[in-house]
Amino acid sequence: MPAIKSLEELKRVREEALQKKQVKAAAGSIQVIVAMGTCGIAAGARETMKSVLNYIETNNLSGVTVTQTGCMGMCEQEPIMQVIVGESPRVVYGKVNAEVAAQIMKQHVQGGQPLKERVLPV
């Protein structure tokens, strides 16, 4: 990122960041985050991510943002997936293979009910 050289430029960058934050926190928006650290990838996180993206495409879902993050420090629970619906607290799932990811997408993302047997206490 280039250096900010004036107060006006700093204000503009700040406003852009605040707007992006508001869009992410908009009611009804859904975030799905897949942990893609080395341990997650080794445990199958790529297949988990593919399953999520395939589910969204197959079911023509809108309003769902899919991102990835690094290691979450719970290597024994990999692959890990988080779901954040609007202003609700995040729900973290462990041992999410491709089939479980599709189940989470159907039950939680579409249906609004977390898949309790896979939720991790965080």
N, C-alpha and C positions, 0 to 999 in steps of 0.2 A: 504494500500500500504506500503511495507517495506521501511525503511529509505534508502536514497541514501547515499552511503558511499565514493564515489570517484567522481572526476571531469569527468572521462571517463563514468561512469554510468549516470551522469547527462546529458552529451552530447547525450548518446544513447537514454535516455528517451525523450529528446527534439526532436531529429530526428524522433522518432516514432510518437510523437504528431504532428509534422509538416507534416509527410506523411499522417496521418489520415485526417488532415485538407485539404490537397490537394485533396484527394480522394473525400471528401464531396463536395468540390467546383468545381469538374471537370465539364466541360461543358456538358450539356445534362443530368446530374444526377438530380434526383428529390427527394425532401424531403417532406414528409407529416407528420405534427406534430399535435397530438390531445391533447388538454388540459385535463388532467385527475386529476385535483384537486378535493377536496370534493364537491365543488359546481358543477363542471362539471359532475362528476359521478352521482350526484343527478338529474341533468338535462337530463341525457341520453347519456353521453359520451362513455359508454361501447358499446352501440348499434352503435354509430357512428364509433368507432374503428373497431368493427366487420364488419360493412358494407365496410369500406375501405379495410380491409384485404381480405374479400370475393371477392370484385371487382378485386383486384390484382390477386388473385388465379384463379377466373373464366375466366379472360381475358388474363391470362399468361403474365402479364406485368413484364418487367425487368427494372432495373435501378431506381427503386423506393424504397427509404428507409422510413420506417414508424417508428416513435418514439412517445413517449408521454412526456409531460411536466406537471408541476404543475399548480397552479392557475395563470392566467394571469391578474387578477385584474379587469376583466370586467364581473363579475358574472351575470349581467342581460342579457348578450349575450351568455351564455353557452347553449349548448356545442360549443366550439370554435375549429376551425381547421385552420392550417396554411399550405400553399403550397409554396415551394421555388423551382424554376426551374433554375438549373445552376447558373449563375451569376445574374439573375434577382432579383429584390427586392421581399421580401416575401409578400404574399397576405394573409390577415387574414379574415376568414369567421366567422360569428356569427349565432347562432341558427341553428346549423347543426345537423339535425336528420339523421337517416339512409338513407332515400330517398334522401335528399339534398347531403349527402356525396357521394352517388353513382353518382349523377348528376355532382358534382364537379370533381370527378375522370374522368368521361367521357369528360366533356367539357373543363376543365382546364388541368388536368394531361395528358390526351391523346390528346385533341384537341388544347391545347395552349391558349385557351380563358377563362379568369377569368369569373366566374359567378357573374356579376356586382351587381345584386340585393341583394347578401348576403355579399358583401365585407364591412369590417369595416374600418373606418378611424383610422389609428394608427400613 
